[in-house]
């Protein structure tokens, strides 16, 4: 009897044969795939700049490429032939670090586009810059060096052929930066260069005028702030000669070390000058000693860096130099804000001039950190912000000089202390002499009284009899006051018909009423005005030291308030003629209300 295998074993054999067949097919397909020739990937085409037919000037953005890696041994033809993968877009912030590096721009010019062009390298200032035009392909390539255009920023004349061509630039920057490359129509570039020469001439001509102006003012006034301004502006102008490219274009062409000195040492000397100017202009040693010491430390740090940066090969100092310059600007602004809060008006003027410079500096820092695009801050913004600051600071110096002269005149010229009409003290004399007698009263632990008299109706006398009669009334009253209170009292005319009297060194407050009553007997006698007998009415207020107040200003204020209260309670506001009915019982010249005593 024949025996059959179990069904489970048969199913397992079938699955095994099926898996071996699938594996064989996969291996066969992989073999065919491996034997097939590899298809090379298509190279990425370089971005091309299409030269517009109506070109005036245009910034080259994404088509500008920076060669990655070491490129010192390559020439222009080799750079033009390199694949696109070796390049990085120059639109990335801080794309060029160190140097030298190669830049490549693929051009496409149509027959209608301008033939004569200028390629301009904007900020930053370049240590070296060379340009080449590469045309053709492969062995038929032609490399033409570009002719440099005489201008303060690196620029080259270029005449690309119709169709494709390649601009290759070899540059070495002073700093880590991305160039702003522009393509110009040659005719428009000449007009731009003429306008730029005019603007730069105006800028540096204005700086020269401000230098001469402040140097002459220092020679006349000997004010250290003008000398500090001259030092600051001279150093800043030297820095701007390098930063704008005018130095290497006009004053030291081809002398690269002078650019190093102007860009780094010039910036530090300018920062030290700005700190010194702020200290003297704001009068910090006398008004804010702590702030002055802080600015002085920063000033000497900037000077030390400036001396170090005179040594060649100082590019490594770029970061600390710019950090110290930014810190100096903020310290000057902080000191100006402090003095503004103290009420020093020239500090407000300096703050207004610093605002654009701080904004430009903040924008450049944000650009360096990659927070803003490289073109967000205009290339010449720094120099024009500084020019505005120099103009505003010069105006602030004139305001400051006037303010200091007025203060000196007030300190040197003695203030009048006597009233010319009566010979009594005036307000100045009352405060000066009154303070002295109060000090003596305080030392002797005695009592003093401050009295405020007001002649009512002086205006009526002036209008009826003339100002001469009114002056005579004031003179007669002042003489009676002086005689009534004696030589120890301080009598003053406070203005119009108002008089102040200080009675010092009284043994008790009760004596005030007796002395005032004695004075009233003198004052109530009739006056003879224009042949007629007059009696004058008035009001009086009294304040006691030390019961009512302890300072002369407060005592006068309380006495005046008491006088006004007395007048409001019914004193006769006008002088009146003496009638026969009044002859027998003449009224008192003044009422005498004491101020309410404090509880």
TIPAPA-971649 format. One record per residue (C-alpha): residue in one letter; x, y, z. Coordinates in steps of 0.5 Angstrom, whole numbers, plus 500, padded with zeros to 3 digits. Example, Ala and Ser with C-alpha at 12.3 -4.5 7.8 and 13.67 -1.06 7.14 Angstrom:
2
A525491516;S527498514;
! end
This chain:
599
X500500500;X503507498;X504512503;X503520501;X507525505;X502530509;X499536506;X503541511;X509538508;X507539501;X505546502;X512548505;X515545499;X511549494;X513556498;X520554498;X520553491;X516560490;X521564494;X527561490;X524563484;X523570486;X530571489;X533568482;X529574478;X531579483;X538577482;X537577475;X535584475;X540587479;X545584474;X542587468;X542594472;X549593474;X551592467;X548598464;X552604463;X551610469;X548616466;X552622469;X548628472;X547634468;X551640471;X548645474;X548651469;X551658472;X546663474;X547668468;X546676468;X542679463;X545686461;X538690460;X537694453;X536700457;X541699463;X543705467;X546702473;X544695476;X546691482;X548684481;X545679486;X544672485;X549671479;X555673483;X558667485;X564666490;X569661489;X569656495;X576653498;X583655496;X584659490;X591662490;X594657484;X588658479;X588663474;X582667471;X581662465;X581656470;X576660475;X571661469;X571653467;X570651474;X563647475;X558651479;X558646485;X565650487;X561656488;X557659493;X552665492;X555672494;X548674496;X549670503;X551675508;X558675510;X560671504;X567673503;X572672509;X579673509;X582673502;X584673496;X578670493;X575669486;X568672484;X565670478;X559673474;X556670467;X554675463;X549675457;X549681452;X544682447;X546686441;X541692443;X545692450;X550698451;X557695449;X561700454;X560698461;X563699468;X563694473;X564697480;X566694487;X562697492;X563697500;X568694503;X574697501;X579692497;X586691499;X587688492;X582688486;X583685479;X578684473;X578679467;X573678461;X573671459;X570669452;X570663448;X570655451;X575650452;X581651448;X578657444;X578661451;X580668451;X582672457;X583680457;X585684463;X580689465;X582696465;X581700472;X577706472;X580712476;X575712482;X575712489;X572705489;X574699485;X571699478;X573696471;X571698464;X569692460;X566691453;X563684453;X561681446;X554679444;X552673447;X555669453;X561671457;X564671464;X567676468;X572674473;X574678479;X580677484;X579681490;X582681497;X578685502;X580688509;X574685512;X569680512;X564682507;X560681501;X561686496;X555690493;X557689485;X554694480;X554694473;X553701469;X553704463;X559707462;X556714460;X552714466;X558712471;X562718468;X556722471;X555719477;X563719478;X563727477;X557727482;X560723487;X567727487;X563733488;X559730494;X566728497;X569734496;X563738500;X564733506;X571733507;X571741505;X566742511;X570738516;X576742514;X572748515;X569746522;X577744524;X579751522;X573754526;X574750532;X581751532;X581759532;X575758537;X580755542;X586760540;X581765543;X577762548;X582756551;X576752552;X579745552;X572742549;X574746542;X581742542;X578736544;X573737538;X579738533;X583732535;X576728534;X575731527;X582730525;X582723527;X575721524;X577725517;X583720517;X579714518;X574716513;X579718508;X581710508;X574708509;X571712503;X577710498;X579717497;X585716501;X588710496;X585714490;X588721492;X593721497;X596714498;X595711491;X598703492;X600704499;X596699502;X599700509;X596707510;X589704509;X591699514;X593705519;X587709517;X582704517;X584701524;X588706528;X584712525;X578709528;X581708534;X584715535;X577718533;X574714538;X578716543;X577723541;X570722541;X570720548;X575726550;X570731547;X564728551;X568729557;X570736556;X563738552;X559735558;X563737563;X563730566;X569731571;X565736575;X558734574;X558726573;X565724576;X563716576;X561717568;X567721567;X572715570;X568710565;X569714559;X576715561;X578708561;X575707555;X579713552;X585710554;X583703551;X582706545;X589710545;X592703546;X589699541;X591705536;X598705538;X598697537;X594698530;X600702527;X604696527;X603693520;X599686519;X594688524;X588685520;X586681526;X585687530;X578688526;X573685531;X576688537;X577695534;X570695531;X567693538;X571698542;X568703537;X561701538;X562701545;X565708545;X559711541;X554708546;X558711552;X558718549;X550717548;X549715555;X553720558;X549725554;X543722556;X545723563;X547730563;X540731559;X537729565;X541733569;X538739565;X544741561;X542744555;X548742550;X547735552;X540735548;X543738542;X549732542;X544727543;X540729537;X546729533;X548722536;X541719534;X543718526;X550715528;X547710533;X542708528;X547707522;X552703527;X546699530;X544697522;X551695521;X552691527;X545687525;X548687518;X554683520;X550678524;X546677518;X539680521;X539685515;X541684508;X548687506;X544692502;X540695508;X545700510;X547705504;X555705503;X556712505;X551712511;X556712516;X560718513;X554722512;X551721519;X558723522;X558729518;X551731521;X554729528;X560734527;X555740525;X550739531;X556738535;X559745533;X552748534;X552745541;X559748542;X556755541;X550754545;X555751551;X560757550;X554762551;X551758557;X558758560;X559765559;X553767562;X554763568;X561766569;X558773568;X553772573;X559769578;X564775577;X559781576;X557783583;X549783584;X546789586;X543789593;X541796594;X534799591;X536806588;X530809590;X530808597;X537806599;X534800602;X536793601;X533790594;X531782594;X538780593;X540784599;X535782603;X536774602;X544776603;X544780609;X537777612;X541770612;X546772615;X542775621;X538769621;X544765622;X546769628;X539769631;X540761630;X547761634;X544765640;X538761640;X533768640;X527769636;X526773629;X520776626;X519777618;X515783616;X511784610;X508791609;X504793603;X502800601;X495800599;X493805593;X500807590;X497806583;X492812585;X497816588;X501815581;X495817577;X493823581;X499826583;X504823578;X510818579;X514823582;X509824588;X509816588;X516816589;X516821594;X511817598;X515810597;X522814600;X518817606;X515810608;X522807607;X525813611;X520812617;X521804617;X528805618;X528810623;X522806627;X526799627;X533801628;X540799625;X539792627;X533791623;X534789615;X529793611;X528792604;X524794598;X521788595;X518792589;X512797588;X510799595;X512793598;X517792604;X520787608;X523787615;X527782619;X528783626;X533779629;X535777636;X529778639;X529775646;X521773646;X515773641;X511778645;X517783643;X515783636;X508787637;X511792642;X516794636;X511794631;X506798635;X512803636;X513803628;X506804627;X506811631;X512813626;X508811620;X501814621;X503821621;X500824615;X504825609;X505832605;X503830597;X503836593;X501841598;X496836601;X496832607;X495825606;X494819610;X496812607;X493805609;X496799608;X497791610;X502787614;X503780615;X508777620;X512770621;X516768627;X523764627;X523759629;X516758631;X513759624;X519756619;X526756619;X528758612;X528765610;X524763604;X519760608;X518766613;X517771607;X512766604;X508766610;X509773612;X506775605;X500770605;X499773612;X499780609;X494778603;X490775609;X490782612;X488786606;X482781604;X479782611;X478790610;X484794610;X483801606;X486799599;X487807597;X490813600;X485818602;X485826604;X485828611;X479831613;X478836619;X474830622;X480826622;X484831625;X483829632;X483822631;X488820626;X487813624;X493808624;X497807618;X497800618;X493794621;X497789624;X494782624;X499776626;X499770622;X495764626;X500760630;X501753629;X498748633;
! end
